[in-house]
């Protein structure tokens, strides 16, 4: 299968997915740190709205670019997503902008992690729940807020670093 850079035009990625059924893209931004690093490759496959669950990693189109973030919630209008390294969620992503889901990660050294194999489906759901809590906490706690909410937000980042250990 072809491999494309993460900043490839979303329309091109959609075209390749339609023709080939799957696509490797290279992560270009640090928005999904620590789990996914710039230079990691992500295996994308088509997805339907019914198949999306909290915690799943999805690729969607924003400003003609392909963005890979974690699903926080979904409803009839679209989904809420957020990069693991980001404090605030993305604007609501309409269903027609969702391009694919991430089913595997390939490290630069060649190691492949299957996000559909145990324990990843459970871990991704857990990380999605934690990301939702961290997001709500950050929305209520501005930078100049008391120390406790800021420490709680940082503590909620720990599971993402522990999950990263499974990829090494």
ABEGO torsion letter per residue (X at the ends): XBBBBAABBAAAAAAAAAAAGBBBBBBABAAAOAABBBGBBBBBBBBBAAABBBGBBBBBBBGGBBBBBBBABBBAAEBBBBBAABABBBBBBBAAABABBBABBBBAAGBBBBAABOAAAAAAAAAAAAAAAAAAAAAABBAABBAAAAAAAAAAAAAAAAAAAAAX
